Amino acid sequence: MKHRFTKYSVSLIGTLLIAAAPGLLPFVTSVPSLLHGEVPMMVKKTSVLEEGENNTEESSIEKSISGFVEYENFTNTYGNQEFEDIVKKNELRNNWKIKIGTETLYFQSNLNLYVHDDNRESRVTRNMTITGNPYEISFNELYINYEFSIVRLRLGNQIHAWGTADVFNPTAYFNPMDMREALSRDEDELKQGVPSLAALFYIGDSSIELVYVPIHVPVLIPGSGTFWGIRYEERGYPVEVLDPRAMEINGQNMAVGIQFATNLWSTDFNINAYYGPDVEPIFRPIGTLALIPDQPPSAAVLPEYRISPAVGFSFSKTLGKFVFQGEVAYFPMKPGVIDQDLEADLPDFPFAVTTYHAMRSSLGINYFLPLEKIFPSHDGEAVLTIEWSRPTAFGAGEIMDPMLGDILSFRFDDTFLDSKLKVSLTSITDLNNASTMLMPEIGYTFTNGISITAAYTWLHGGDNSFLGIYTNNDFFKVRLRYEYSL
């Protein structure tokens, strides 16, 4: 039986989560002191001066613990359903950000505990995400940081934020997406942390970063039959997308990358190279499934991974109230599934896979609108963001089209009342398939750490487009959050 929340159980669990946050402090502070934060604990150590005199100097071991408790609800507005089925998400989230140690040696974690009404399979993933029913624990950040001389080392689960674009980052090679709610997850939840070792070398105003990821972590996709499940037909065949298959753990399937960053002519430049699994899987039809009696069989599609080296470049330049940014990545061995003419022949499973030359580019601009010149009483910060992202294939032959084509993204943000009131309008449009996601949002933050946000998401597109799959998934979102710091 699928577990469902009542309004009473949601309230009870929310109360327990809020109560548990301060209660974790004795447990966390009992961990050996490693870290950096807000509440200093002074530790004495003795040093010997050149004159031979003893002197006591203070070395600070600090800790900071902050986070939030959040309730989020999605209510679907599709009319052809029973009233009791309109609630598509009922979730409580408790986020802890913990940092303990000195300035050069510290432990940092970003932990999320979810309590939800989804019926998810119990498992532990390669990046230590623990899933059960009705809970999930994720550690997108869980690492040790050590700095000495001109080197910074980090070991553990990390987000490697390569690239300068705001929406789509072609040079973000390492962190797979969490697509279980398509593009509707919060920005801090879209990318998964990966177990990795990173070394950053400071060279004057420049730096070189090396990243090593020993094990592959696949993308997370929505389960079949769920609100965000991938559902469409390919030339008369209903498609059933299976769980992604991670690559075997061995030396050939590791990921390594190097990035050189510098500033020239008041412009930030990054040049990088990568070897490892493609961050995006290929969706390969491998056979048929007879899911429903007396109905046509479904095409079983398996998200698979291949090694896909890349070289990339990104920049960011500020000119007055404008910020220009862009990045491009070239893939000499991009994997792709060879398409078949299903109208002429029966499909030959599994579909063959080939490689081709590909390029993905993003170009964007942020404009800080001077609204105070038009409205003198305007005290907020208004920002207009426009970004264009495009995939390009060279000599690809008859490969299947990517799920996302040319993407035009637009976002307008503004704040009022000393930044307590925030409004935004976001749109993402697939120009190849005339598909659009539009989301207006408004939020208010009170002085006691409580904030409330309301948004509406409208989705529309063609039958074979990624956004078009979710044409009936328009929904209202309500989020209630309490932020704390210990």
Secondary structure, 3 states (H helix, E strand, C coil): CCCCCCHHHHHHHHHHHHHHHHHCHHHHHCCCCCECCCEEEEEEEEEECCCCCEEEEEEEEEEEEEEEEEEEEEEECCCCCCHHHCEEEEEEEEEEEEEEECCCEEEEEEEEEEEECCCCCCEECCCCCEECCCEEEEEEEEEEEEEECCEEEEEEEECCCCCCCCCCCCCCCCCCEECCCCCCCCHHHCECCEEEEEEEEEECCEEEEEEEECCCCCCECCCCCCCCCCCCEECCEEEEECCCCCCCCCHHHCEEEEEEEEEECCEEEEEEEEECECCCCEEEEEEEECCCCCCCCEEEEEEECCECCEEEEEEEEEECCEEEEEEEEEEEEEEEEECCCCCCCCCCCCCCEEEEEEEEEEEEEEEEECHHHHCCCCCCCEEEEEEEEEEEEECCCCECCCCCCCEEEEEEEEEECCCCEEEEEEEEEECCCCEEEEEEEEEEECCCCEEEEEEEEEEECCCCCCHHHHCCCCEEEEEEEEEEEC
